[in-house]
């Protein structure tokens, strides 16, 4: 028998100071010429894909796979620009917590359970030197 401990990313492991929200806004400007697309959008607790679909619908655009793919091409290109420069530390206690789990006599597998796009999760966690900590992930 094995155990898996799943972690969310934003607000649990790291704080990006709105990098994802800012990158979403820029991606809608760059990819769809929609400067106010995210102004009234609540992001917390949502999946990236669900957010994209809702924002496309709100702006009377098709939620086609082509539009979703187009959005993520722009989003993933700009996300790292908005991550806090010079700040690469996870939230207080996170490193110690992860190390203590790994130090158990029967350590659990550490994994991700997040609404982030897989590549978005990788970009964020690489910035905070945590990506290599997790064996796998389940993404939104």
C-alpha positions in Angstrom: 0.0 0.0 0.0 1.2 3.5 -0.8 0.0 6.9 0.3 -0.3 10.0 -1.7 -0.5 13.5 -0.3 -2.0 16.0 -2.8 -1.2 19.8 -2.7 -2.9 22.7 -4.3 -0.5 25.4 -5.5 -1.7 29.0 -5.2 -2.2 30.1 -1.6 -1.1 26.7 -0.3 2.5 26.3 -1.5 3.2 29.7 -3.0 1.9 33.2 -3.4 2.5 34.8 -6.8 1.0 38.2 -6.1 -1.5 37.9 -8.9 0.9 36.6 -11.6 -1.7 34.2 -13.0 -4.5 36.9 -13.1 -2.1 39.4 -14.8 -1.0 36.8 -17.3 -4.6 35.9 -18.1 -5.4 39.5 -18.8 -2.4 39.9 -21.0 -3.1 36.7 -22.9 -6.6 38.0 -23.7 -5.2 41.3 -24.9 -2.5 39.7 -27.0 -4.5 36.8 -28.3 -8.0 38.2 -28.7 -7.7 42.0 -28.4 -9.8 42.0 -25.3 -8.3 44.6 -22.9 -11.0 44.2 -20.2 -11.8 40.5 -20.5 -10.9 39.6 -16.9 -11.9 42.8 -15.1 -15.0 41.2 -13.4 -13.7 37.7 -13.1 -13.3 35.9 -9.7 -10.3 33.5 -10.1 -10.1 31.8 -6.6 -10.9 28.2 -6.6 -11.5 27.9 -10.3 -9.7 25.9 -13.0 -7.8 27.6 -15.7 -9.7 25.9 -18.4 -13.1 26.8 -16.8 -12.0 30.4 -16.5 -10.9 30.6 -20.1 -14.3 29.1 -21.3 -16.3 31.5 -19.1 -14.3 34.5 -20.2 -14.6 33.6 -23.9 -18.4 33.2 -23.5 -18.7 36.5 -21.6 -17.0 38.1 -24.6 -19.2 36.4 -27.1 -16.4 34.2 -28.5 -16.6 30.4 -29.2 -15.3 28.1 -26.5 -13.8 26.0 -29.2 -10.6 23.9 -28.7 -8.9 26.3 -31.1 -9.7 29.3 -29.0 -8.7 27.6 -25.7 -5.5 26.4 -27.3 -4.8 29.9 -28.6 -5.4 31.4 -25.2 -2.9 29.0 -23.5 -0.3 29.6 -26.1 -0.3 33.3 -25.1 -0.8 32.7 -21.4 2.1 30.3 -21.1 4.3 32.6 -23.0 3.8 35.5 -20.6 3.2 33.9 -17.2 6.8 33.9 -16.1 7.0 37.7 -16.8 4.5 38.3 -13.9 6.1 36.0 -11.3 7.7 38.0 -8.5 11.3 38.8 -9.6 13.8 38.2 -6.8 11.2 36.3 -4.8 11.6 32.5 -5.1 10.6 31.3 -1.6 7.4 29.3 -1.1 5.0 30.3 1.7 6.5 30.1 5.2 6.7 26.5 6.5 6.2 24.8 3.2 9.8 23.6 2.7 9.9 22.3 6.2 6.5 20.6 5.8 7.5 18.9 2.6 10.9 17.7 4.1 9.1 16.3 7.1 6.7 14.3 4.9 9.7 13.0 2.9 11.5 12.1 6.1 8.8 9.8 7.4 9.7 6.1 7.8 7.1 5.4 5.1 7.0 8.7 3.2 3.9 9.4 1.1 4.2 10.2 -2.6 3.9 14.0 -3.0 1.6 15.1 -5.8 -0.3 18.1 -7.1 -4.1 18.5 -7.3 -4.7 21.9 -8.8 -6.9 23.9 -11.2 -3.7 25.2 -12.9 -2.8 24.2 -16.5 0.0 21.6 -16.3 2.6 23.9 -17.9 1.4 26.8 -15.9 1.9 24.8 -12.7 5.4 23.8 -13.9 6.3 27.5 -14.6 5.0 28.6 -11.2 6.6 25.8 -9.2 9.9 26.0 -11.1 10.1 29.7 -10.2 9.8 28.7 -6.5 12.2 25.8 -6.8 9.4 23.2 -6.0 8.6 21.5 -9.3 11.0 18.6 -8.7 9.3 17.9 -5.3 6.2 16.4 -6.8 6.0 12.9 -8.5 2.9 13.8 -10.6 -0.1 16.0 -10.8 -3.8 16.2 -11.5 -4.6 19.4 -13.3 -7.7 21.5 -14.1 
